[in-house]
């Protein structure tokens, strides 16, 4: 390489200097050096082009499609944060809005991964013969259980549940009320499978919990009145038979008359009249989703069939709580209490 550089310097120096004569260099040596130089340039160009193609293929390979329903106006903050976080992680992001008319005609192009926001888009994707892996978010546990039974062969489908771990709302209750207060919850056809988990979590946290079953909406009022005579606080679970647009107003009015505070399962529940709730905000869901996607592309598979929310926030309704004679602590104290309980539970499991 040194001889090539030396030879070229001599040639260019003589070309730029009038009357200069080249030293005695054999023509064959010059040609050999030039051929060697051309070969090195050719190899270098091949190396750069190969890496450029590989980078381009890798980028295309990691193309992510986010499919969402246009009726989900409340998911817009999450959609924006998802798009930004996934793009910052180095993936190509495409958005696909779907309406009621276009939902069942949706045929996604080739993407390395499809993120489905909500149950409507998820059900459509699972019903089609789509080869691309699907990751669903904002999915209630009961619906994931149903879809797993309906589509048992969908091994390349995973979810980030909207449901918080049961331990969190139980610790929330302990942190805002006297530990001797009894909590109660109604379970219906969609949450019946959580009974054992509820009992175990209540026992582990030391929180007294009474569970009553409601088979249908007609039994709701009677079940709620019966429970209100036995407990001091109502823990709600995302069961569409019990808590829906038709029933929620009546439940809140009845419990308010009974001086029975409600622990909700979403921020919307708190706005409607619950005194507190544990939930995950859009930025927390987006951050965890991005982390899961990164692990997916690294391992070429999901490491879990369903993920529970890692991070969480707490919503409080101090006005309703004050009217019920409850002085709520600061959010930071509640969040720290929940995190401390989770840390202790994890340490206990690892013993």
Helices and strands as residue ranges (DSSP letters): H 2-16, H 27-61, E 63-69, G 73-75, H 76-88, E 92-98, G 103-105, E 113-117, H 119-127, E 133-139, H 141-150, E 157-161, H 166-176, E 183-187, G 192-194, H 195-205, E 209-213, G 217-219, H 220-228, E 233-235, H 248-257, E 261-264, H 267-272, E 276-279, H 282-299, E 306-307, E 313-316, H 318-323, H 331-349
